[in-house]
Amino acid sequence: MQMIGLVNAKRRLPDLVKRASGGESIGITRRGKLVAILVPPRSDIVLAQVFADIEEIRKRARPLKGITIKDLVEEGRR
């Protein structure tokens, strides 16, 4: 896996995406620490399972009583 800095990755994103779609894995670093990995796409079956899992989690999640999404957003801004 090739490692590339975040600033360079921003400049070269189209090229990196093309290389990842060709089968190469590319690590993106920030200040020398790995923060993301671009990987080749997997089959649609795996992707469909990921979305099904996400939907299952959404169905099980219960709304928080007395807390709105706006409250959570404002808390995140502090």
C-alpha positions, 0 to 999 in steps of 0.5 A: 500500500502506498502512503500519501500525505493529505495535502497531496491527496487533495490535489491528486484525488482524481488520479488516486481514485483512478488508481484505486479503481484499478486495484491499488490500495492507497493510504492517506496520512495526516502528520504521519499518521494513517487517517484513511485508506482508498481501496478498490471497490468490492462486489455489489453483493458485499455493498448491498449487505453493508446497506442492509446492515445500516438499515437494520441499525436504523430500525433498532435505534430509538429516538432520544427523549428530550434531545433534538438533533439540533441540540446535538449539532449545537453541542458538537459546535462547542 
